[in-house]
Amino acid sequence: MLLRIFLLVLALGLVAFASLTAVRVPVAVNWQLALLAGEFGHWLVILPLLVGGFAWWGRGNGHGWSGVTVALCALAVVLMFKPAWQASGIGRTLPGMLPESWRAFAPKREPFALARLYAGKATPPVTPEIRAFAPQLRLDFYRPARGEGAVPCVVVIHGGGWDSGDNSQLPGFNHWLANEGYAVAAISYRLAPAHPWPAQRDDTLAALAYLKAHAPDLGIDPTRFVLFGRSAGGQIASAVGYTANDPAIRGVVALYAPHDMRFVWSISRDDDALNSLKLMTQYLGGPPTPERTEIYDTASAQNNVRRGVTPPTLLVHGVIDTLVWQRHSERLAARLAEEGVPHAHLPLPWAVHALEYNLNGPSGQLTAYAVETFLAATTAPRNGSDRRGE
Protein backbone atom coordinates (compact mmCIF):
# COMPACT_ATOMS: atom_id res chain seq x y z
CA MET A 1 0.00 0.00 0.00
CA LEU A 2 2.78 2.46 0.89
CA LEU A 3 4.46 1.81 -2.45
CA ARG A 4 1.22 2.47 -4.33
CA ILE A 5 0.73 5.74 -2.43
CA PHE A 6 4.33 6.72 -3.16
CA LEU A 7 3.86 6.05 -6.88
CA LEU A 8 0.61 8.02 -6.85
CA VAL A 9 2.34 11.00 -5.24
CA LEU A 10 5.12 10.77 -7.82
CA ALA A 11 2.53 10.74 -10.61
CA LEU A 12 0.81 13.80 -9.16
CA GLY A 13 4.15 15.61 -9.00
CA LEU A 14 4.92 14.72 -12.60
CA VAL A 15 1.53 16.04 -13.74
CA ALA A 16 2.10 19.28 -11.83
CA PHE A 17 5.52 19.62 -13.45
CA ALA A 18 4.25 18.78 -16.94
CA SER A 19 1.36 21.25 -16.57
CA LEU A 20 3.95 24.05 -16.74
CA THR A 21 3.84 23.56 -20.52
CA ALA A 22 0.24 24.76 -20.47
CA VAL A 23 -0.17 27.27 -17.62
CA ARG A 24 1.91 30.12 -16.27
CA VAL A 25 4.21 29.07 -13.50
CA PRO A 26 3.01 30.44 -10.13
CA VAL A 27 5.05 33.32 -8.75
CA ALA A 28 6.21 31.18 -5.83
CA VAL A 29 7.68 28.54 -8.16
CA ASN A 30 11.01 28.91 -9.96
CA TRP A 31 10.22 29.80 -13.58
CA GLN A 32 13.16 27.70 -14.76
CA LEU A 33 11.08 24.60 -14.03
CA ALA A 34 8.74 25.73 -16.80
CA LEU A 35 11.73 26.11 -19.14
CA LEU A 36 12.80 22.57 -18.27
CA ALA A 37 9.32 21.20 -18.92
CA GLY A 38 8.81 23.04 -22.19
CA GLU A 39 12.20 22.62 -23.81
CA PHE A 40 13.35 19.28 -22.38
CA GLY A 41 10.05 17.50 -21.65
CA HIS A 42 10.50 15.25 -24.67
CA TRP A 43 13.48 13.73 -22.83
CA LEU A 44 11.95 13.81 -19.34
CA VAL A 45 8.90 11.91 -20.58
CA ILE A 46 10.79 8.76 -19.61
CA LEU A 47 9.95 9.54 -15.96
CA PRO A 48 6.14 9.21 -16.17
CA LEU A 49 6.59 6.22 -18.48
CA LEU A 50 8.71 4.49 -15.85
CA VAL A 51 6.41 5.40 -12.95
CA GLY A 52 3.29 4.40 -14.87
CA GLY A 53 4.87 1.17 -16.09
CA PHE A 54 6.05 0.23 -12.62
CA ALA A 55 2.61 1.00 -11.15
CA TRP A 56 0.93 -1.22 -13.73
CA TRP A 57 3.44 -4.03 -13.36
CA GLY A 58 3.15 -4.08 -9.57
CA ARG A 59 -0.58 -3.49 -9.39
CA GLY A 60 -1.41 -6.80 -7.64
CA ASN A 61 -4.95 -6.54 -6.28
CA GLY A 62 -4.87 -2.76 -6.04
CA HIS A 63 -6.21 -2.05 -9.51
CA GLY A 64 -7.90 1.20 -8.41
CA TRP A 65 -4.76 2.83 -7.06
CA SER A 66 -2.70 1.62 -9.99
CA GLY A 67 -5.26 2.75 -12.54
CA VAL A 68 -5.25 6.30 -11.15
CA THR A 69 -1.45 6.38 -11.15
CA VAL A 70 -1.26 5.11 -14.72
CA ALA A 71 -3.87 7.65 -15.86
CA LEU A 72 -1.94 10.48 -14.22
CA CYS A 73 1.29 9.33 -15.82
CA ALA A 74 -0.43 9.19 -19.21
CA LEU A 75 -1.58 12.79 -18.72
CA ALA A 76 1.98 13.82 -17.82
CA VAL A 77 3.26 12.15 -21.01
CA VAL A 78 0.74 14.09 -23.11
CA LEU A 79 1.66 17.40 -21.47
CA MET A 80 5.40 16.80 -21.84
CA PHE A 81 4.97 16.04 -25.54
CA LYS A 82 2.61 19.00 -26.05
CA PRO A 83 5.38 21.49 -26.96
CA ALA A 84 6.72 19.17 -29.67
CA TRP A 85 3.23 18.61 -31.07
CA GLN A 86 2.47 22.34 -31.07
CA ALA A 87 5.90 23.17 -32.53
CA SER A 88 5.21 20.77 -35.38
CA GLY A 89 2.02 22.65 -36.21
CA ILE A 90 3.68 26.06 -35.99
CA GLY A 91 6.56 24.79 -38.11
CA ARG A 92 4.17 24.02 -40.96
CA THR A 93 2.80 27.58 -40.93
CA LEU A 94 5.91 29.54 -39.93
CA PRO A 95 7.16 30.36 -43.45
CA GLY A 96 3.79 31.94 -44.22
CA MET A 97 3.96 34.01 -41.01
CA LEU A 98 7.05 35.81 -42.28
CA PRO A 99 6.89 38.81 -44.65
CA GLU A 100 6.90 37.73 -48.27
CA SER A 101 10.14 39.63 -48.94
CA TRP A 102 11.94 37.49 -46.34
CA ARG A 103 10.82 34.08 -47.57
CA ALA A 104 13.37 33.79 -50.36
CA PHE A 105 16.06 33.90 -47.66
CA ALA A 106 14.59 31.09 -45.56
CA PRO A 107 16.84 28.09 -44.90
CA LYS A 108 16.14 24.93 -46.86
CA ARG A 109 15.50 22.82 -43.78
CA GLU A 110 12.11 22.44 -42.16
CA PRO A 111 11.40 24.94 -39.33
CA PHE A 112 10.84 22.04 -36.94
CA ALA A 113 11.79 18.38 -37.11
CA LEU A 114 10.94 15.78 -34.49
CA ALA A 115 14.20 13.96 -35.18
CA ARG A 116 16.25 17.02 -34.20
CA LEU A 117 14.75 16.90 -30.71
CA TYR A 118 16.77 13.74 -30.08
CA ALA A 119 19.49 13.71 -32.72
CA GLY A 120 20.19 17.40 -33.33
CA LYS A 121 23.85 18.24 -33.71
CA ALA A 122 25.68 20.23 -31.07
CA THR A 123 27.03 23.61 -32.21
CA PRO A 124 30.83 23.77 -32.31
CA PRO A 125 32.08 26.40 -29.83
CA VAL A 126 33.76 29.60 -31.01
CA THR A 127 36.22 31.21 -28.60
CA PRO A 128 35.43 34.93 -28.25
CA GLU A 129 37.90 37.79 -28.12
CA ILE A 130 37.44 40.12 -25.15
CA ARG A 131 37.59 43.78 -26.13
CA ALA A 132 37.14 47.02 -24.18
CA PHE A 133 34.90 49.48 -26.00
CA ALA A 134 34.45 52.03 -23.17
CA PRO A 135 35.80 52.51 -19.64
CA GLN A 136 34.95 49.38 -17.62
CA LEU A 137 32.80 48.01 -20.44
CA ARG A 138 33.70 44.93 -22.43
CA LEU A 139 32.34 42.99 -25.34
CA ASP A 140 32.90 39.38 -26.36
CA PHE A 141 33.57 39.26 -30.09
CA TYR A 142 32.93 36.00 -31.93
CA ARG A 143 34.43 35.82 -35.38
CA PRO A 144 32.39 33.85 -37.92
CA ALA A 145 33.36 30.23 -38.36
CA ARG A 146 32.74 30.45 -42.09
CA GLY A 147 32.28 33.06 -44.79
CA GLU A 148 34.59 35.46 -46.57
CA GLY A 149 34.96 39.21 -46.72
CA ALA A 150 33.31 41.74 -44.45
CA VAL A 151 30.36 40.05 -42.74
CA PRO A 152 27.29 41.40 -40.92
CA CYS A 153 27.54 41.72 -37.15
CA VAL A 154 24.88 40.77 -34.61
CA VAL A 155 25.09 42.91 -31.47
CA VAL A 156 23.76 40.83 -28.56
CA ILE A 157 22.36 42.72 -25.54
CA HIS A 158 21.83 40.66 -22.40
CA GLY A 159 18.85 40.60 -20.05
CA GLY A 160 18.67 40.74 -16.27
CA GLY A 161 16.02 43.27 -15.30
CA TRP A 162 18.42 46.16 -16.05
CA ASP A 163 20.10 45.69 -12.67
CA SER A 164 21.89 42.37 -13.20
CA GLY A 165 23.17 39.96 -15.81
CA ASP A 166 26.19 40.16 -18.07
CA ASN A 167 27.26 39.47 -21.63
CA SER A 168 28.11 35.82 -20.92
CA GLN A 169 24.42 34.86 -20.90
CA LEU A 170 23.29 32.01 -23.18
CA PRO A 171 26.54 31.78 -25.17
CA GLY A 172 25.23 28.80 -27.14
CA PHE A 173 23.22 31.12 -29.36
CA ASN A 174 26.33 33.20 -30.04
CA HIS A 175 28.22 30.06 -31.07
CA TRP A 176 25.36 29.15 -33.40
CA LEU A 177 25.29 32.60 -35.00
CA ALA A 178 29.06 32.50 -35.56
CA ASN A 179 28.73 29.07 -37.16
CA GLU A 180 26.08 30.51 -39.46
CA GLY A 181 28.61 33.03 -40.78
CA TYR A 182 27.83 36.11 -38.68
CA ALA A 183 30.14 38.07 -36.44
CA VAL A 184 28.72 38.43 -32.93
CA ALA A 185 29.44 41.17 -30.40
CA ALA A 186 27.94 40.33 -27.00
CA ILE A 187 28.15 43.64 -25.18
CA SER A 188 28.01 44.74 -21.57
CA TYR A 189 26.32 47.92 -20.34
CA ARG A 190 26.07 49.87 -17.11
CA LEU A 191 23.43 48.63 -14.71
CA ALA A 192 20.68 50.29 -12.69
CA PRO A 193 20.18 51.66 -10.10
CA ALA A 194 23.64 53.23 -10.22
CA HIS A 195 23.16 53.95 -13.91
CA PRO A 196 19.53 54.51 -14.98
CA TRP A 197 18.34 54.99 -18.56
CA PRO A 198 19.65 56.39 -20.90
CA ALA A 199 23.06 55.00 -19.80
CA GLN A 200 22.21 51.68 -21.48
CA ARG A 201 21.37 53.42 -24.75
CA ASP A 202 24.61 55.38 -24.63
CA ASP A 203 26.62 52.23 -23.95
CA THR A 204 24.99 50.41 -26.86
CA LEU A 205 25.75 53.31 -29.18
CA ALA A 206 29.33 53.38 -27.87
CA ALA A 207 29.66 49.70 -28.70
CA LEU A 208 28.34 50.32 -32.22
CA ALA A 209 30.79 53.19 -32.68
CA TYR A 210 33.66 50.96 -31.53
CA LEU A 211 32.64 48.16 -33.89
CA LYS A 212 32.41 50.57 -36.83
CA ALA A 213 35.79 52.14 -36.04
CA HIS A 214 37.45 48.71 -35.83
CA ALA A 215 35.52 47.08 -38.65
CA PRO A 216 38.57 46.29 -40.86
CA ASP A 217 40.37 44.57 -37.98
CA LEU A 218 37.24 42.68 -36.93
CA GLY A 219 36.32 41.68 -40.47
CA ILE A 220 32.82 43.14 -40.27
CA ASP A 221 30.79 45.32 -42.58
CA PRO A 222 30.19 48.65 -40.75
CA THR A 223 26.93 49.14 -42.67
CA ARG A 224 25.29 45.87 -41.60
CA PHE A 225 24.36 45.47 -37.94
CA VAL A 226 21.43 43.76 -36.27
CA LEU A 227 20.56 44.46 -32.62
CA PHE A 228 19.57 41.29 -30.78
CA GLY A 229 18.24 41.53 -27.22
CA ARG A 230 16.66 39.26 -24.63
CA SER A 231 14.16 40.46 -22.01
CA ALA A 232 15.54 43.75 -20.64
CA GLY A 233 18.11 43.61 -23.43
CA GLY A 234 15.30 43.37 -25.96
CA GLN A 235 13.88 46.63 -24.61
CA ILE A 236 17.30 48.25 -25.05
CA ALA A 237 17.70 46.79 -28.54
CA SER A 238 14.33 48.03 -29.80
CA ALA A 239 14.59 51.44 -28.12
CA VAL A 240 18.06 52.05 -29.56
CA GLY A 241 17.23 50.59 -32.95
CA TYR A 242 14.11 52.75 -33.31
CA THR A 243 15.65 56.04 -32.13
CA ALA A 244 19.25 55.96 -33.39
CA ASN A 245 18.21 56.72 -37.00
CA ASP A 246 21.28 54.79 -38.10
CA PRO A 247 21.05 53.12 -41.51
CA ALA A 248 23.71 50.65 -40.41
CA ILE A 249 21.15 49.09 -38.03
CA ARG A 250 19.48 46.76 -40.50
CA GLY A 251 17.15 45.07 -38.04
CA VAL A 252 16.09 44.38 -34.46
CA VAL A 253 15.45 41.00 -32.86
CA ALA A 254 13.73 41.10 -29.46
CA LEU A 255 13.02 37.95 -27.47
CA TYR A 256 10.44 38.09 -24.64
CA ALA A 257 10.90 41.84 -24.10
CA PRO A 258 8.79 44.89 -23.13
CA HIS A 259 8.60 47.86 -25.50
CA ASP A 260 6.17 50.42 -24.02
CA MET A 261 7.46 51.53 -20.64
CA ARG A 262 4.29 53.41 -19.65
CA PHE A 263 2.36 50.21 -20.21
CA VAL A 264 4.98 48.30 -18.22
CA TRP A 265 4.52 50.68 -15.30
CA SER A 266 0.72 50.41 -15.51
CA ILE A 267 0.81 46.64 -14.96
CA SER A 268 3.79 46.50 -12.55
CA ARG A 269 3.36 45.25 -9.00
CA ASP A 270 5.67 44.78 -6.07
CA ASP A 271 4.48 41.20 -5.52
CA ASP A 272 4.98 39.87 -9.04
CA ALA A 273 7.75 37.50 -10.08
CA LEU A 274 10.23 40.33 -10.68
CA ASN A 275 9.13 42.98 -8.17
CA SER A 276 8.75 45.06 -11.31
CA LEU A 277 7.86 48.30 -9.51
CA LYS A 278 11.31 48.23 -7.95
CA LEU A 279 12.99 47.45 -11.27
CA MET A 280 11.14 50.23 -13.08
CA THR A 281 11.92 52.77 -10.34
CA GLN A 282 15.59 51.83 -10.46
CA TYR A 283 15.68 52.01 -14.24
CA LEU A 284 13.50 55.00 -15.09
CA GLY A 285 13.44 56.89 -11.80
CA GLY A 286 9.80 56.34 -10.91
CA PRO A 287 6.34 56.59 -12.48
CA PRO A 288 5.78 58.33 -15.84
CA THR A 289 5.28 61.84 -14.48
CA PRO A 290 5.67 64.93 -16.74
CA GLU A 291 9.27 65.43 -15.68
CA ARG A 292 10.07 61.91 -16.88
CA THR A 293 8.33 62.23 -20.25
CA GLU A 294 11.55 62.17 -22.27
CA ILE A 295 12.95 59.24 -20.29
CA TYR A 296 9.86 57.13 -20.87
CA ASP A 297 9.55 58.18 -24.52
CA THR A 298 13.12 57.37 -25.49
CA ALA A 299 12.99 54.04 -23.62
CA SER A 300 9.79 52.97 -25.42
CA ALA A 301 10.27 51.59 -28.91
CA GLN A 302 6.52 51.45 -29.41
CA ASN A 303 6.34 55.26 -29.21
CA ASN A 304 9.03 55.65 -31.85
CA VAL A 305 7.75 53.51 -34.71
CA ARG A 306 8.00 55.44 -37.97
CA ARG A 307 7.08 54.27 -41.43
CA GLY A 308 10.11 53.92 -43.67
CA VAL A 309 12.55 54.61 -40.83
CA THR A 310 12.01 51.91 -38.22
CA PRO A 311 14.14 48.85 -39.03
CA PRO A 312 12.56 45.46 -39.70
CA THR A 313 11.82 43.61 -36.49
CA LEU A 314 11.50 40.03 -35.33
CA LEU A 315 9.65 39.37 -32.06
CA VAL A 316 9.60 35.98 -30.31
CA HIS A 317 7.70 35.48 -27.07
CA GLY A 318 6.37 32.68 -24.92
CA VAL A 319 2.62 32.91 -24.44
CA ILE A 320 2.80 31.68 -20.81
CA ASP A 321 5.89 33.69 -19.85
CA THR A 322 5.48 34.72 -16.20
CA LEU A 323 8.31 37.25 -16.12
CA VAL A 324 7.39 39.36 -19.17
CA TRP A 325 3.81 39.23 -20.41
CA GLN A 326 3.48 38.22 -24.06
CA ARG A 327 1.10 41.15 -24.57
CA HIS A 328 4.17 43.42 -24.83
CA SER A 329 5.23 41.82 -28.12
CA GLU A 330 1.64 41.71 -29.36
CA ARG A 331 1.23 45.45 -28.85
CA LEU A 332 4.48 46.32 -30.62
CA ALA A 333 3.61 44.02 -33.51
CA ALA A 334 0.26 45.77 -33.90
CA ARG A 335 1.97 49.17 -33.96
CA LEU A 336 4.50 47.99 -36.55
CA ALA A 337 1.65 46.69 -38.70
CA GLU A 338 -0.08 50.09 -38.50
CA GLU A 339 3.03 51.78 -39.90
CA GLY A 340 3.76 49.12 -42.48
CA VAL A 341 7.12 48.18 -40.98
CA PRO A 342 8.32 44.72 -42.07
CA HIS A 343 8.09 42.49 -39.02
CA ALA A 344 7.15 39.08 -37.70
CA HIS A 345 5.76 38.09 -34.32
CA LEU A 346 6.23 34.47 -33.27
CA PRO A 347 4.19 33.53 -30.16
CA LEU A 348 5.03 30.10 -28.73
CA PRO A 349 2.18 28.67 -26.60
CA TRP A 350 4.31 26.54 -24.24
CA ALA A 351 7.36 28.81 -23.93
CA VAL A 352 8.77 31.02 -21.20
CA HIS A 353 11.91 33.10 -20.65
CA ALA A 354 15.17 31.79 -22.16
CA LEU A 355 13.10 29.81 -24.65
CA GLU A 356 16.04 29.55 -27.09
CA TYR A 357 18.30 27.90 -24.49
CA ASN A 358 18.02 24.47 -26.14
CA LEU A 359 18.61 25.04 -29.83
CA ASN A 360 17.32 21.56 -30.65
CA GLY A 361 14.22 21.97 -28.47
CA PRO A 362 10.76 23.01 -29.72
CA SER A 363 11.34 26.75 -29.17
CA GLY A 364 14.99 26.62 -30.16
CA GLN A 365 14.31 25.11 -33.58
CA LEU A 366 11.56 27.58 -34.47
CA THR A 367 13.49 30.57 -33.12
CA ALA A 368 16.64 29.58 -35.00
CA TYR A 369 14.67 29.24 -38.26
CA ALA A 370 13.03 32.64 -37.83
CA VAL A 371 16.29 34.36 -36.81
CA GLU A 372 18.26 32.76 -39.64
CA THR A 373 15.66 33.92 -42.17
CA PHE A 374 15.50 37.39 -40.65
CA LEU A 375 19.26 37.92 -40.61
CA ALA A 376 19.73 36.72 -44.17
CA ALA A 377 16.92 38.95 -45.43
CA THR A 378 17.82 42.13 -43.55
CA THR A 379 21.62 42.00 -43.97
CA ALA A 380 21.67 41.06 -47.64
CA PRO A 381 23.47 43.65 -49.84
CA ARG A 382 20.88 45.89 -51.44
CA ASN A 383 22.77 47.83 -54.11
CA GLY A 384 20.95 51.10 -53.63
CA SER A 385 17.56 49.66 -52.72
CA ASP A 386 15.66 50.90 -49.69
CA ARG A 387 17.74 50.39 -46.56
CA ARG A 388 14.74 49.18 -44.58
CA GLY A 389 14.02 46.28 -46.91
CA GLU A 390 10.40 47.05 -47.61
N, C-alpha and C positions, 0 to 999 in steps of 0.2 A: 504493500500500500504506500509506504513512504517513497519508494522509487517512482511509482506512478504519479504521486503528487509532485515530486521533484521534476519529472519530465513535463508535467503540465505547466509548472511554473516557468520552466525553460521555454516552452512553446509560447506562453504568454509574453515573455520578455522578447522573444524573437519577432512576434507580431508587432509589439510596440516599437521595436527598432525598425522593422521593415516599413511601418506606417509613415516613417519620416520621408519616404519617397512620395507621399501623397498629401501630407499636411505640414504646416509650418511647425518647426521645432519650438516647443515652449521656451519662454525666456529663461527659465531655470535650468534648462538642459543645454549642454555644450553643442553649439551649432555644427561642430565638426563631425558629430555622429551622423547628422543628415548628409553631409558630404560623403562619408564612408558608405552609407546606405545607398545613395544615389549613383555614385560613380564606381563602387566596388561590390555592389550587391550581387552582381552576376557571378562573382567568385564566392561570396559569403553564403550563397544559397545552399552550399553543401551542409551548413549547420542545421537548418530546419529539415533537410532531407535525412540527415543522420538521426536527429532526435525523433522525427516521425517514424523512420524505419525501425529504430530501436523500440519505440513504444508499441508498434504493431507486432514486432517479433516477440516481445515479452508480454503480450497482453494477457495471457492466461485466461482466467475467468472474469477479469475486469474489463470487459468489452466497452462499457460505457466510458470509463476514464480514458482508455486508450483511443476510443473513437474521437473524443473531444480533442485530445492531444494531436492526433493525426490531422484532424480538420484544421486546427490552428496552424500546424506546420505547413499544410497545403496553402493556407492563406498567406503565410509569410513568404513562401516560394513565389506566389503570384506577385506580391508587392515588390519583392526583390528583383524580379524580372521585368517589372513595369517600366522602368526607365529604358531598358533595351527595346521593349516593344514600342514604346512611344517614340524613341529615337528613330526606329526603323520607319515609322510613318512620317515623321518630320523629314527624314532623309529623302523620301520620295518626292516631297513637295519643295524642299529647300531651294533647288535651282530656280524655280518659278517665283520664289519670294524675293530674289535679288533683282535689282534694276536690270532691265534688258541690256544696257550698255556694258554691264559687268560680266554677263554670262559667257561671252566668248573667251574670257580669261579663266573660267572655272577649271579646276584640275580634272583630269580624265577619270580619276577614281570615283567611286560612289561616295556620297557624303557620309554614309554610315554603312558598316558591314559587320554583321554578327561575328564573323571569324576574327576580326581585329580585336574584339573584346578579349579573346583568349590567346591569340597568336600574333598580335600587333608587335612590330619591331620596336625595340628601344632606340631612342635618338642618341647618336654618338655625341659625347660632350665636347664642347668647344671652350678652351681656356680663355677667359677674358683678360684684357689688359686694364689695369687700374690707372685712371687718369684724373688729375685735379683740374676742374674747370672754373673754380672760384675758391676763395678762401674757405677752407674746411669743408668743401664740397667735392665729392668724387663721383665718377661714373665708371661703370664696368663696360668696356667696349669689346664686343664680340665680332671678330672679323668673319665674313661669310666663308663657309666651308667649300663653296663652289661658286662659279661665276667669274667673269672677267670684266675688266674696266671698272669705272666708277659706278658703284651700286647704290640703290636707295638705302636709307637708314631709318630704322624703326626706333623711336625714342620711347622707352618704357618708363612709366611713372608709377611708383609703388603705392599701395594703399596703406591703411593703418589708422584711419580716423583723424588724419592730419596731425596727430600728436605722437605717433609711434610708427614703427615699420622702417624698413630700409631697402636699398636697391638690390639686396640679395634674395628678395622674395621670389618664389616660384621660378627658379632658374631654368627648369626644364623647358619652359616655353621659349626662353631666349635661345637655348641650344637648338630647338626645333627651327626657329626663324633663321638662325645662322646656317643650318643645314639646308634650308630652302633657298639660300643665296642672298639673304639680306644681311646688312650690317645691323647690329643692335647696340644701342647705347642705353643701358639701365642707369638712370640718374638718381642722385640723392637730392633732397631739398631741405630747407630749414623747417623745423617743426613748431607747431603751436604747443603751448600758449606763449612761449618766448618769442615766437615769430608768427604773428597772425597774417592772414591774407592782406596785401598781395605779395608777401615775400615768396610764396611758392610759385606764383606767376613769374616773378623776376628771376628766380633761380632756373626755371624752365627755359626762359628766354636766354639766360646766360649760357646754359648748356647748348642751346641751338647755335648761339653765336660762336662758341668754342668749336663746335663740330664743323661749322662752315669755314672758320678760319684755318682749321687743320684738315680740311677735306682731302687735299692731295696726299698727305701722310697717312690718313686713315683709309684711303681708297674709296671714299664715298662721293656721291653726287650731291653738291650743296644745294641743288634745286629740287631734291626729291626726299622729303621727310614725311613720315607718318607718326603722329602722336598716339601712343597706346597706353591707356591707363586702366587700373583696376580700382573699383570702389572709390575711396577718396582720390586716388590718382586719376580715375576716370573723370571726376569733376574737374580736376586741374587740367587734364588733357583737353576736354571740350571747352572749358572757359578760355584757355590760352589759344587753342586752335581757332575759336570763333572771334576773338578780339585782336589777335596779333596782326591781321591783315597782311599776312606773309605768304606770297605765292609759292614759297618753297614748302609750305605745309600742305601736302597733297591730300591728306585725309586724317580722320580721327577715329580711333577705335576705343570704345568705352565699355568695359565689362562691369555689370552690376553696380552702376554709379548713379548719384543724384546730379541734377542739372539745373534746378530752379531752387535757389537757396531760401527764398521767401516761403515756398511751398514746404521745403524741408523744415523750416522753423515752425510752420503752422501745424505740423504733425509730430513734432518732437516732444518727448516726455522724459522725465528723469528716471522713470522706472522701466524703460524699454531695454532691449538687449545691449545697447551701446551707451546708455545714459546720454542720449543725443543732445539734450539741452546743454549739458556741460561741454560737449564737443563743439557745438555751434558757438557757444559763448567764447570758448577759447580761440576759435578760428576766425570768427567775424566780429567779435567784440560784444555781442548781445543781440537783442531782437532788431528787426528791420525798421528802426526809427528813422526820421528824416535825415539825421546827421550821418546815418550809415547807408544812405541811398546808393552812393557810388560804390561802396564796398560790396553790397549785395548785388548790384547790377553787373559789375565786372566779374564777379564770381559765378554768375548764372549764365551758362551757355544759352539756355532757352530764351533769355531776353535779348540775345545778340544774334539770332538767326537772321541772315539777310540773303535774299535771292541773288544768285550769281557770285556771291562773295564767300559764304560759308562753305567750308570744304566738305566733300562727301564724308558720310559718317556710317559706321557700323556699330550697332548696339546689341549686346548679348546680355540676357538677364534671366535668372531663375525665377519662375513664377511664385515659388514658395520660399523665397529668400526672406529670412527673418531680420537680417541686419539692415538691408536696404530694400525697401519696397519696390516691386517691379513696376509700379505705377510711374516711377520717375522716368524710366526709359520709354514707357508708353506715351507720356506727355511730350517728351522731346521729339519722339518720332512723329507725333501728330503735328507739332509745330514745323518740323522739317518738311512734312508733306504739304502744309499750307503754303510754304515758300518755294516749293518745287526743288528742294535740295536733294540730290541723289543720296539715298540712304537705305539701310535695311535694319529691321528690328527683329531679332531672333529670340522669342520667349521660349524657355525650356521648362515644361510643366513640373518636373521632378527636381530641378536644380536649385542650388543655393550658392553662397559665396565660394570662391575658389573653384568654380565649376570646371575650369580647364586644367585642374591639377593632374588628372590622369588623361593623357593625350589619347589613349586607346579606349577610354571609357565612353559612355553615351554622349555626355556633354563635350568631352574633349574632341571626339571625332567631328561632331557637327561644327564646333567652334573653329577647329583647324581648317575645315573646308571653307567656311565663310571668310575667315581671315585671309587664307591663301588667295581666294578669289578677289577679295577686296584689295589686297596689296598689289596684286598683279594688275588689276584694272586701274587703280589710282596712281601708281608710280610708273606706268608705261610711258615712254617718250611720246610726246604729242605733236611735235613739229609744227608749232604755231597754233594748234587748236586751243580751245578754251581751257584754261588751267584748272577749272573745277570739274572737268570731265562730264559735262551735261550732254 
